[in-house]
Amino acid sequence: MHPIPSHVVDTHCHVISSDNTLFPITTPMGGKQSDWSKERPVSDTAMIAAMKTAGVSKSVLVQASTCYGHDNRYVAHSVAQHPEAFSGVFSVDLVSPQSVEQITHWMGQGLSGVRVFIAGHTAQDQTVQIDDSRADALWEYVSSHQIPICVQLRSFGLAALSTVLKRHPKLVVLLDHFARPELEGGSPYSAAQVLFDLAKFEGLHFKLTTHNIRDAKLGLATPQTFIEKVVGVFGSSRIAWGSNFPACSGTLGEQLQESLEATHLLSSTDQDWIYSKTAHALYPSLNNATGVA
C-alpha cells in the first residue's frame, strides 16, 4: 500500500444516475450502451463515498458518452449538488452546426470543460475525424475562450489531432488515456512515436489513466518505464491522473493504488503535478472546491 498524496484529484471518472426516469438512457453514442454502465453504475453520492474511501479529494466528472451521449444533464446535476467535490466536463457533437451553442449552454450550467468522443468501445462511426472542417467553429471558440477540451481518440487519430493543433495553436487539449498507444514492445516505446511527436504542442496535456497502467503491463512494457518515458518527453506539468472509474474494473482505491505503484519512483514534485497541480491548473473551478477526503 503506497501512501496517498495530499489533495488527490481524479480527472476522469463517470457517474450514472440511479433515477432512469429523471435521467433516461436514450442516446448512447454509437446507439449501444456500454456494458460497464449497465453492470457497475456509480451515482454521484456513491462516487463521493468511493472518493472518501480511496483518499481522492476532488473529481472531474466526465460525461459518460456511451451512456447518455450528449445529454449532459446528470453531470450538471451532480456538480450542482456537490460543488465541494466535483467539477464537470460535458460532451458535444464535434461536427454539429450547433456545437458552439451547446458549449455556451453547458458552460452556463456550471460545467468547466468540453469533451469530444471520436473512438471508444461503442463508437461505430470511424469516418468522422478530429480535423473535420465542420468542427472549425468549435475549435476556434474553445481556443479563444481557453476552455479545456478533452479528446477521446485512438492512436490512428493522432495525425489529425496534430493538424487541429497546428490550425489552433492556443488550444488547451487533454488527450484521454494518452490515446491508448501501442506499448507491448517495451522501452523506448518506438511504436508510440506518433504520440511523442506531439510534445511540441505546449497546449496539449495528457490523462494518465488505469487503461495506461494496465496496458503497460503487457509484453515487454512496464508501468514504471512507460511513466518514465512520458514524464521525460512531456513533463509532469502536462500530465494528470484519472481513474476511469467505474468504466475500468476495480474499486477507485484499487485503481489509485495501481497508479501510485507505477509512479512511486518519481520525484515528489512530479507526483504533485500528476495527482493535483495539473488538474487545478486546467480546471480553476477545482480551486473553489473544498474536497471530500
N, C-alpha and C positions, 0 to 999 in steps of 0.2 A: 504494500500500500504506500503510495507516494503522497507526501504532504501536499495539501491543496493550496495554491497561491491565493492571496487576498483578492477579493473583488473580481472573481472569475465571471466573464461574460460569454455566453453561448450565442454565437451569431447565426446559428442555423438550426432551428427546431420548428416543429409544426404542431398546431393544435386542431383538434377535430371536436366539434360540438356533440354533446350527448342529446341535444334537442333537435331532432331531424325535422320537426315541424317549423320551428323558427329559422333554422339554418339547413335547408334541404340540400342533399347531394344530387344535383340535377345536371351539372355542366362540367364534369371532369375533362381535362384536356385529353384528346385522343378518343373521347367517348367511352373510356373504361376506367372505373375507379380503381385506384391502386390497391393491391392486396393488403399492404401494411395498414392502410387507413381503415380497412374493414376488420382486420384481425387484432390490432393493438392501438385503437384510437386513444388519444390523451386529450382531455379537455383543458381549458385554461386553469381551472382550480387544481386539477390533477398535475398539471405542469408545474405549478408553484410548489406543490408538495414534493414532486420529484426533485426540483431545484434545491429545496431545503435539505433533503436527504443527501443529495450529491455534493453539496457545497458550492453550487452555482448561484451567484448573487443576482445577476440580471440576464435576460434573454431577449434576443431579437427574434420575434415570431415571423417566420417566412410563410407566405401564403402557400397552402397545400394545393398546388395547381392540379395534381392528379386526383383531387377530391372535389374541390369547389371551382376549378377553372379560374375565371377572372371575377367571380363573386367574392369580394373581399370583406364581406360584412362581419364574418366571425372574427377575423384578425382585428378589425377595427373595434369590434365589441370587446374583445379580450384586453386590448391596450387601454381602452377607456375604463374598463372595470378595475384594472390592476396597473396603474401608471408607475407604481413603485417598483414593479418587476419587469415590465415589458416595454420594448419599442416594437414597431411593426413594419413589415415590408409587404407591399401589395403587388399583385400581378396584373399586367395589362397585355393586350393583344399587340404584338410587335408591329403588325402591318395594318392595323385598323386606322381608318381616317379619323377616328375619334380618340386616338391614343393620348394626345395631349389633354383633351378634355377629361379623360379618365384619370390622368395623373393629377390634374388640379383638383378634381373631386376628392380623390382618396387622400391627398396631402391635406386637404381641408378637413378631413375626418380625423386628423391627428396622427396619421402614419408618417413614417420617416424615410422610406426608400421604395424603390421600384424593383420589380423583377420581370425579366422576360425568359420564358421557358422554351428552349429550342429542341433539346434532346433529353429523353429520360425513358424510363421503363415503359410508359404508356404512350409516348409521343410517336404516333404512327406516320405523320406527315414529315418526311425528311426533305421536302422540296423548298421549304422556307429557310432562307439563310439569314444570318445576323446582319449582313451588309445589304439586304434588300433595300432598294431605293425608296420604297414606300415607308420605310422607317426613319427617313432622314429628319422629319419634323420632330419625332420623338427624341432622337439623339441630340438634336440641336437644343431642344427645350431642357432636357436634364443637364446638358453641358452648361448652358447659360445660367441655369439656376443652381448648379452644383449639387444636384440631387444624386446621391449614390444609387447606382443601378446594379443589381445582381444579374448575372448572366449564367444560365444553365445550358451548357452545351458539352459536347464531347470533343476529343482532340481533333477530329476531322474538321471541326468548325473554327479552329484557331486562326487559319489563314484569313477567313472572312472577318474575324474579330480584329485582326491586325489592320485590315482595310478600314474598319469603322474607327479605330483609334487614330489612324493617320488622318482621316477626314475631320475628326473632332478631338483634337489633342488635349482639350481641357476636361474631358470626361473623367468621372470618378467611377470606376467599374470594380465590382467584386466578382471574381470568377469562382463559381460554385465548384467545390471538390477538385480544384486545380484542373478541371476538365477531364478528370479520370485518365491520367496519362498511362502509357504502357510502361510498366515497372519491372516486369519479370526478368529482364536481362541483368538487372542489378546495376550497381555503381559502375561508371559515372552516368548511367541512365541516358545513353545516347539515343535511345528510341524516343525519348521525350524532348528532343532538341527543339522541336517546333514550339514547345511551351517555353523553354528557357530563352528562346529568341525574343520573347515579348518583354524581357526585362527593361528594354529601352523606353517603354511607355510608363512614365512615372506615375500616372494616374491609375494604373492597373494594380489591383490588390487581389488577394487570394484567400479562400477559405480552406483551412486545413481541417478536414472532417474525418469521421470514423471510416468512411469509404477509403480515404487515402491510407490511413493507418493499416487497415486490413489488406488493401491491395499491395502494400509494401511488405507483406509477409509471404508473398508468392514468389516462386522461382528463386533467383539469386538476390532478390531485393531484401532489405531490412528496413524497418521504420526509421532506425537511427541514421542510416546512410542517406535515406531519402530526405529526412528533415535537414541533415547537414547540407545536402545539395541545395534545397530550395532556400534555406536561410542564407547560404553563401551567394546565391545568384540574385535573389530579390531583396534580401534584408528582412529582418523580423518586423520592422515597422509597416510592412506591406502584407503581413500575414495575420489572420485572425482565426482563432479556433471556433469550430462549430460542430456540434454533436451529430446532427441529422437525426436526433431522437424525435419521435419513435419510429421513423422510417427505417433506420438501421436497428437491428435486433439488439436486445440487452437493455439494462437499466441505464438511466442517464449517468449515474455514478460509475457504472462499469465502463461506459464509453469515455468519460473524463479520465478515468484511471488508465485506459488504453493509450490515450494521448499523452498523459503525463509520463508514462513509461517511455514513450517514443521521444519525448523532448527533455528527459531529465538530465542529459549531458550538456544542454545549452546553458549559457550564462543566465544569471537571474535577470539581467536586463532584457535579453531576448525573450525569456519566458514572460516577463511583464508585458511586453508588446503583444505577444501572441495571445495571451489569455485575458488581456484587459485593455491596454492602451490603444491598440489599433482600432478596436471596436469603438471606444469612446471618441477617437478622432474622426471616425467615419460617420458615427451617429451621435451628434451632440445632444440629442434628446436623452441619451443614457446618463448624461451628467446631472440631469434633474431627477433621476430615479434613485431612490434610497437603497434599493436592493432588498433581497429577502434572506440571504444567507450570511 
